[in-house]
Amino acid sequence: MLEAIPGLGKLLDYFSRERHRRDDQMDSALAAIYAAANETKIYLARLEKTGRRKRKREEELARLWSKAAVPVRRFDADLADRCLLKSQYWVSPDRWDADDVTEKKLGIDAIYERARKLLFRK
């Protein structure tokens, strides 16, 4: 059948490769978000336990969130924007208050939920 329509086999192969490439990109984007979110949760748990901030760790979190924003932009611009804002938050957390975090949906649970929707999107 494929031989009956010249080029159809090549076209189907192309679409298959593109779908796999896009799936790989989505996996990378979600892995970056979950890595940033998990590292943030770990830091926050330690902060709650010890009461001591670690500026170096906060700077690492800022870099993780910024890195997560780049690949996710292809799939969810709002989530990418939230990742960038989360990065800005960790650059200078003292400049943000709880209302800012809530208004911009920067809480870990809100970001996890948005990423979860991408994870299970068909």
Secondary structure by P-SEA (a helix, b strand, c coil): ccccccaaaaaaaaaaaaaaaaaaaaaaaaaaaaaaaaaaaaaaaaaaacccccaaaaaaaaaaaaaaaaaaccccaaaaaaaaaaaaaaaccccccaaaaaaacccaaaaaaaaaaaaacc
